[in-house]
Structure formats: C-alpha cells, structure tokens
Amino acid sequence: MNRFQCVADLQRRHGVKRLCRILGVSRSSFYYWRRTAAGRAARQVADARLAARIPGALHD
C-alpha cells in the first residue's frame, strides 16, 4: 500500500491534513493522486490488454 492509499483509507477517522503531515506527503499531491486515479486504472487495463496481445510478453 502506498502512502496516498493509506491517507484515503484513514481520512474519515483522522483527517487528510493530519495524515499527510504524519506520512510526509503534501495534501495537494494526495488530492492530485485521488483525482487522477481513474486515468491510472484505465491505463493499467490498456497496458494489460496490449501485453496479452504481444507474443512472449511478460504477464504480471
């Protein structure tokens, strides 16, 4: 689990500001990570589809 995911998982109990300070990440970076999550997920799906089409490609 990365630090941003940790903030997301715990934010209801402890607040974003406090968690970011403790984990050493900026709040703006956390909100950027959260805002761009859908794009990252779509890219992972596209990469996996492409890798499946490439003969001899490594599959994770």
Backbone as a chain_set.jsonl record, in Angstrom:
{"seq": "MNRFQCVADLQRRHGVKRLCRILGVSRSSFYYWRRTAAGRAARQVADARLAARIPGALHD", "coords": {"N": [[0.852, -1.172, 0.0], [0.539, 2.2, -0.844], [1.509, 5.483, 0.38], [-0.427, 7.416, -0.248], [-2.721, 5.876, -0.632], [-3.037, 4.949, 1.934], [-3.708, 7.336, 3.27], [-6.168, 7.829, 2.005], [-7.636, 5.619, 2.898], [-7.805, 6.059, 5.641], [-8.827, 8.597, 6.058], [-11.41, 9.38, 6.937], [-11.446, 8.88, 9.645], [-9.251, 10.277, 10.728], [-8.593, 12.606, 9.323], [-7.426, 14.38, 6.463], [-5.385, 16.358, 6.465], [-3.888, 15.905, 8.854], [-3.046, 13.207, 8.467], [-1.503, 13.419, 6.108], [0.57, 15.044, 7.008], [1.754, 13.382, 8.954], [2.523, 11.196, 7.375], [4.22, 12.354, 5.615], [3.566, 13.519, 3.112], [2.361, 15.871, 0.698], [-0.722, 17.661, 0.887], [-1.789, 18.576, -1.517], [-0.598, 16.854, -3.352], [-1.76, 14.443, -2.571], [-4.48, 14.946, -3.199], [-4.226, 15.297, -5.963], [-3.371, 12.713, -6.706], [-5.673, 11.294, -6.011], [-7.562, 12.481, -7.741], [-6.636, 11.687, -10.223], [-6.892, 8.957, -10.313], [-8.735, 7.358, -11.791], [-7.822, 7.607, -14.422], [-5.277, 6.389, -14.205], [-6.048, 3.765, -13.599], [-7.419, 3.053, -15.938], [-5.301, 3.139, -17.728], [-3.708, 1.025, -16.785], [-5.367, -1.147, -17.394], [-5.462, -0.952, -20.19], [-2.731, -1.332, -20.759], [-2.418, -3.969, -19.851], [-4.078, -5.344, -21.632], [-2.73, -4.851, -24.03], [-0.254, -6.092, -23.493], [-1.122, -8.73, -23.384], [-1.572, -9.236, -26.03], [0.904, -9.3, -27.182], [3.232, -11.517, -28.326], [5.101, -13.647, -26.228], [5.369, -11.765, -24.237], [5.882, -10.545, -20.915], [3.716, -11.455, -18.34], [2.007, -10.017, -15.73]], "CA": [[0.0, 0.0, 0.0], [1.338, 3.422, -0.844], [1.118, 6.473, 1.39], [-1.672, 8.058, -0.641], [-3.809, 4.941, -0.356], [-3.19, 4.959, 3.383], [-4.468, 8.546, 3.599], [-7.537, 7.62, 1.54], [-8.287, 4.623, 3.748], [-7.958, 6.519, 7.022], [-9.195, 10.008, 6.122], [-12.651, 9.633, 7.684], [-11.174, 8.821, 11.083], [-8.18, 11.14, 11.228], [-8.452, 13.839, 8.553], [-6.375, 14.394, 5.445], [-4.267, 17.225, 6.86], [-3.072, 15.207, 9.85], [-2.423, 12.022, 7.871], [-0.45, 13.842, 5.178], [1.712, 15.52, 7.812], [2.391, 12.215, 9.578], [3.111, 10.326, 6.349], [5.217, 13.108, 4.852], [3.148, 13.848, 1.751], [1.608, 17.119, 0.665], [-2.156, 17.484, 0.625], [-2.053, 18.767, -2.946], [-0.203, 15.614, -4.025], [-2.794, 13.453, -2.285], [-5.675, 15.249, -3.986], [-3.882, 15.003, -7.361], [-3.395, 11.251, -6.815], [-7.071, 10.858, -5.979], [-8.229, 12.994, -8.936], [-6.153, 11.006, -11.422], [-6.978, 7.509, -10.107], [-9.461, 6.706, -12.885], [-6.919, 7.557, -15.573], [-4.259, 5.367, -13.958], [-6.688, 2.455, -13.694], [-7.672, 2.803, -17.359], [-4.008, 2.867, -18.359], [-3.305, -0.333, -16.398], [-6.187, -2.08, -18.179], [-4.978, -0.882, -21.574], [-1.409, -1.965, -20.796], [-2.596, -5.414, -19.699], [-4.619, -5.836, -22.908], [-1.65, -4.807, -25.009], [0.716, -7.139, -23.141], [-1.704, -10.027, -23.731], [-1.507, -9.378, -27.484], [2.302, -9.369, -27.604], [3.77, -12.87, -28.079], [6.281, -13.718, -25.371], [5.41, -10.67, -23.26], [5.736, -10.926, -19.519], [2.389, -11.196, -17.794], [2.026, -9.837, -14.272]], "C": [[0.903, 1.242, 0.0], [0.778, 4.432, 0.163], [-0.199, 7.161, 1.045], [-2.87, 7.159, -0.365], [-4.087, 4.873, 1.142], [-4.004, 6.174, 3.823], [-5.932, 8.349, 3.207], [-8.3, 6.674, 2.453], [-8.615, 5.155, 5.14], [-8.531, 7.926, 7.169], [-10.478, 10.293, 6.9], [-12.417, 9.659, 9.189], [-10.232, 9.906, 11.563], [-7.989, 12.451, 10.474], [-7.237, 13.844, 7.646], [-5.156, 15.198, 5.898], [-3.332, 16.511, 7.825], [-2.341, 14.012, 9.237], [-1.289, 12.401, 6.923], [0.789, 14.317, 5.928], [2.47, 14.333, 8.396], [3.136, 11.368, 8.549], [4.105, 11.055, 5.446], [4.855, 13.338, 3.391], [2.367, 15.155, 1.802], [0.142, 16.826, 0.358], [-2.457, 17.634, -0.86], [-1.672, 17.527, -3.743], [-1.232, 14.513, -3.795], [-4.027, 13.698, -3.145], [-5.433, 15.039, -5.475], [-3.946, 13.498, -7.602], [-4.835, 10.755, -6.877], [-7.81, 11.278, -7.254], [-7.84, 12.218, -10.188], [-6.231, 9.478, -11.323], [-7.662, 6.799, -11.27], [-8.582, 6.576, -14.128], [-5.833, 6.507, -15.417], [-4.838, 3.968, -14.112], [-6.954, 2.097, -15.153], [-6.376, 2.467, -18.085], [-3.52, 1.464, -18.026], [-4.078, -1.372, -17.188], [-5.695, -2.12, -19.62], [-3.616, -1.551, -21.712], [-1.52, -3.478, -20.699], [-3.138, -6.028, -20.986], [-3.538, -5.888, -23.973], [-0.632, -5.908, -24.741], [0.188, -8.524, -23.517], [-1.629, -10.286, -25.236], [-0.081, -9.563, -28.004], [2.84, -10.761, -27.292], [5.046, -12.796, -27.214], [6.381, -12.593, -24.355], [5.269, -11.227, -21.852], [4.362, -10.554, -19.028], [2.473, -11.143, -16.292], [0.729, -10.272, -13.669]], "O": [[1.886, 1.319, 0.737], [-0.302, 4.235, 0.719], [-0.998, 7.457, 1.934], [-3.915, 7.631, 0.085], [-5.238, 4.755, 1.562], [-4.896, 6.048, 4.662], [-6.832, 8.665, 3.984], [-9.474, 6.898, 2.748], [-9.601, 4.739, 5.747], [-8.706, 8.402, 8.291], [-10.606, 11.374, 7.475], [-13.105, 10.371, 9.92], [-10.381, 10.41, 12.677], [-7.278, 13.331, 10.959], [-6.162, 13.372, 8.016], [-4.021, 14.754, 5.726], [-2.116, 16.515, 7.631], [-1.145, 13.831, 9.468], [-0.231, 11.771, 6.937], [1.916, 14.026, 5.529], [3.699, 14.291, 8.336], [4.236, 10.882, 8.811], [4.756, 10.433, 4.606], [5.732, 13.352, 2.527], [1.783, 15.5, 2.829], [-0.183, 15.865, -0.34], [-3.285, 16.904, -1.403], [-2.352, 17.183, -4.71], [-1.542, 13.744, -4.705], [-4.56, 12.768, -3.75], [-6.353, 14.639, -6.189], [-4.516, 13.056, -8.6], [-5.173, 9.901, -7.697], [-8.602, 10.502, -7.789], [-8.638, 12.106, -11.118], [-5.681, 8.782, -12.176], [-7.206, 5.737, -11.692], [-8.603, 5.548, -14.803], [-5.498, 5.81, -16.375], [-4.2, 3.086, -14.687], [-6.736, 0.956, -15.559], [-6.359, 1.603, -18.961], [-2.973, 0.781, -18.892], [-3.506, -2.377, -17.611], [-5.532, -3.194, -20.199], [-3.375, -2.264, -22.686], [-0.797, -4.197, -21.389], [-2.709, -7.109, -21.388], [-3.444, -6.855, -24.729], [-0.195, -6.586, -25.671], [0.96, -9.393, -23.922], [-1.624, -11.44, -25.664], [0.108, -9.946, -29.159], [2.903, -11.151, -26.126], [5.935, -11.981, -27.458], [7.397, -12.482, -23.669], [4.619, -12.249, -21.632], [3.892, -9.444, -19.276], [2.941, -12.081, -15.647], [0.558, -10.195, -12.453]]}, "num_chains": 1, "name": "protein.A"}
